[in-house]
Amino acid sequence: MLYKNFSLKDKNTFGFEVFAKKFFEYESESELIDFLRENQKQPERILHIGEGSNLLFLHNFDGIVLHSKINFLETKEIDNQEVIVRVGAGIAWDRFCEMMVEKGFGGTENLSLIYGEVGAAAVQNIGAYGVEIADIIESVETIEVKTAKNRYFTVKECEYGYRESVFKKSKKGEFIVTAINFRLQKNPTLKLEYGALKTLLADNSNPTIADVRRAVISIRESKLPNPKILGNAGSFFKNPYCCKEHFEALQRQFPKMPYYPVTIGEKNFSPIQKLSAAWLIEQCGLKGHKIGGAQVYHSQPLVLVNLGNATPQNIAELSAEVQRQVKAKFSIELETEVNFIE
Ligand SMILES: Cc1cc2nc3c(=O)[nH]c(=O)nc-3n(C[C@H](O)[C@H](O)[C@H](O)COP(=O)(O)OP(=O)(O)OC[C@H]3O[C@@H](n4cnc5c(N)ncnc54)[C@H](O)[C@@H]3O)c2cc1C
């Protein structure tokens, strides 16, 4: 379906009323290929979106916004330990997690209730409670925008890092994810090291993946604002890395400063610590700080919310103000996690 002058209000979780010159939704890979071939004749700017839960549209989009409704799920047996599950990019991420937990396949449970769709999850390398999607991806199926040809990426070729992938860096905007192959466990090993999760399951001597999913959902529901009630895009900033010397200097000045050990996927950075962006923002006294209708969320300062009357510029100004104050107090540059769309 091709729509013109299409409102994106319901397609971004900040709830901003911005318009796309054109909006195209497709249900199969072949529909997408036909569309891209047609677009080659008179190329227009393309932006592929999922649920818009990590986007900040700064104004109307002068081009074509694409959205996938590719919706299938296939299970391929490998052995009695593992299973490969192939999933269409248009399925809601949490629906996929729910289905995997119902089937008893382990791997997605810690990533329950993250907003968005399967395709975007592979672009973003979503992560929560000690797990990243990169840990369970086998390969990613894509179509190249320029050539409309298929291309498979092995997990290694996806170059995953902390909320990073090749699709956000060197090949940004060049490939559209159509499906993902996940490698999941039939006899799941649970990952329960993460603080709040460990506490919530402390009384359960033999938790299942369904218990983990329930615990994750309950923690997330108590901590994060629901975008249907208060527009937001989750964590607005990434937790920053900090080199050893700077980290030690900060620790002398702020002995209670929290930090995270770098995870396996980030081993290259081993002498570096990861700091809590939320803590840094809170220490600047920015909890509840407002610019126009945009606010640093009172109970989770990593989240910027639209109080109902914010403009995209209010959010962008608030983001810049948070970055400026954190830099001035800690000499740390906060990088945004949210994708700004010009
Ligand atoms: C309340 C809340 C809590 C959140 N918590 C977390 C969390 O715990 N962990 C976490 O990692 N994230 C979290 N997020 C962020 C968000 O859920 C993820 O980034 C999610 O993967 C975005 O999915 P989406 O479908 O909304 O993608 P969008 O926001 O629409 O797009 C994100 C990026 O992916 C690209 N893209 C989308 N679909 C495709 C495709 N098929 N092919 C190629 N590129 C594509 C877009 O161009 C864009 O660059 C949270 C968001 C909210 C609102």
PDBQT file of the ligand as one rigid body, heavy atoms in Angstrom, charges set to zero:
ROOT
HETATM    1  C1  LIG A 401       9.690   2.276  26.863  1.00  0.00    +0.000 C 
HETATM    2  C2  LIG A 401      10.820   1.772  26.005  1.00  0.00    +0.000 A 
HETATM    3  C3  LIG A 401      11.756   0.909  26.548  1.00  0.00    +0.000 A 
HETATM    4  C4  LIG A 401      12.831   0.452  25.770  1.00  0.00    +0.000 A 
HETATM    5  N1  LIG A 401      13.734  -0.416  26.338  1.00  0.00    +0.000 NA
HETATM    6  C5  LIG A 401      14.772  -0.876  25.598  1.00  0.00    +0.000 A 
HETATM    7  C6  LIG A 401      15.697  -1.821  26.161  1.00  0.00    +0.000 A 
HETATM    8  O1  LIG A 401      15.568  -2.253  27.302  1.00  0.00    +0.000 OA
HETATM    9  N2  LIG A 401      16.740  -2.233  25.394  1.00  0.00    +0.000 N 
HETATM   10  C7  LIG A 401      16.901  -1.787  24.116  1.00  0.00    +0.000 A 
HETATM   11  O2  LIG A 401      17.864  -2.229  23.466  1.00  0.00    +0.000 OA
HETATM   12  N3  LIG A 401      16.036  -0.914  23.562  1.00  0.00    +0.000 NA
HETATM   13  C8  LIG A 401      14.983  -0.441  24.262  1.00  0.00    +0.000 A 
HETATM   14  N4  LIG A 401      14.113   0.455  23.716  1.00  0.00    +0.000 N 
HETATM   15  C9  LIG A 401      14.374   0.974  22.359  1.00  0.00    +0.000 C 
HETATM   16  C10 LIG A 401      13.600   0.235  21.240  1.00  0.00    +0.000 C 
HETATM   17  O3  LIG A 401      12.608  -0.585  21.784  1.00  0.00    +0.000 OA
HETATM   18  C11 LIG A 401      14.572  -0.591  20.372  1.00  0.00    +0.000 C 
HETATM   19  O4  LIG A 401      15.594   0.214  19.845  1.00  0.00    +0.000 OA
HETATM   20  C12 LIG A 401      13.814  -1.286  19.223  1.00  0.00    +0.000 C 
HETATM   21  O5  LIG A 401      14.650  -2.243  18.614  1.00  0.00    +0.000 OA
HETATM   22  C13 LIG A 401      13.312  -0.318  18.168  1.00  0.00    +0.000 C 
HETATM   23  O6  LIG A 401      12.421  -1.056  17.335  1.00  0.00    +0.000 OA
HETATM   24  P1  LIG A 401      11.413  -0.368  16.356  1.00  0.00    +0.000 P 
HETATM   25  O7  LIG A 401      10.718  -1.441  15.611  1.00  0.00    +0.000 OA
HETATM   26  O8  LIG A 401      10.546   0.574  17.089  1.00  0.00    +0.000 OA
HETATM   27  O9  LIG A 401      12.415   0.418  15.381  1.00  0.00    +0.000 OA
HETATM   28  P2  LIG A 401      12.422   1.938  14.955  1.00  0.00    +0.000 P 
HETATM   29  O10 LIG A 401      12.560   2.806  16.145  1.00  0.00    +0.000 OA
HETATM   30  O11 LIG A 401      11.300   2.219  14.045  1.00  0.00    +0.000 OA
HETATM   31  O12 LIG A 401      13.789   1.976  14.118  1.00  0.00    +0.000 OA
HETATM   32  C14 LIG A 401      15.020   1.822  14.769  1.00  0.00    +0.000 C 
HETATM   33  C15 LIG A 401      16.143   1.761  13.714  1.00  0.00    +0.000 C 
HETATM   34  O13 LIG A 401      16.032   0.555  12.968  1.00  0.00    +0.000 OA
HETATM   35  C16 LIG A 401      15.884   0.831  11.568  1.00  0.00    +0.000 C 
HETATM   36  N5  LIG A 401      14.970  -0.202  11.048  1.00  0.00    +0.000 N 
HETATM   37  C17 LIG A 401      13.728  -0.509  11.484  1.00  0.00    +0.000 A 
HETATM   38  N6  LIG A 401      13.247  -1.585  10.840  1.00  0.00    +0.000 NA
HETATM   39  C18 LIG A 401      14.200  -1.956   9.950  1.00  0.00    +0.000 A 
HETATM   40  C19 LIG A 401      14.302  -3.010   8.975  1.00  0.00    +0.000 A 
HETATM   41  N7  LIG A 401      13.349  -3.938   8.810  1.00  0.00    +0.000 N 
HETATM   42  N8  LIG A 401      15.421  -3.059   8.218  1.00  0.00    +0.000 NA
HETATM   43  C20 LIG A 401      16.419  -2.162   8.390  1.00  0.00    +0.000 A 
HETATM   44  N9  LIG A 401      16.382  -1.150   9.288  1.00  0.00    +0.000 NA
HETATM   45  C21 LIG A 401      15.284  -1.067  10.064  1.00  0.00    +0.000 A 
HETATM   46  C22 LIG A 401      15.356   2.249  11.507  1.00  0.00    +0.000 C 
HETATM   47  O14 LIG A 401      15.677   2.875  10.285  1.00  0.00    +0.000 OA
HETATM   48  C23 LIG A 401      16.077   2.881  12.685  1.00  0.00    +0.000 C 
HETATM   49  O15 LIG A 401      17.395   3.219  12.321  1.00  0.00    +0.000 OA
HETATM   50  C24 LIG A 401      12.992   0.893  24.444  1.00  0.00    +0.000 A 
HETATM   51  C25 LIG A 401      12.030   1.761  23.882  1.00  0.00    +0.000 A 
HETATM   52  C26 LIG A 401      10.949   2.195  24.659  1.00  0.00    +0.000 A 
HETATM   53  C27 LIG A 401       9.928   3.108  24.037  1.00  0.00    +0.000 C 
ENDROOT
TORSDOF 0
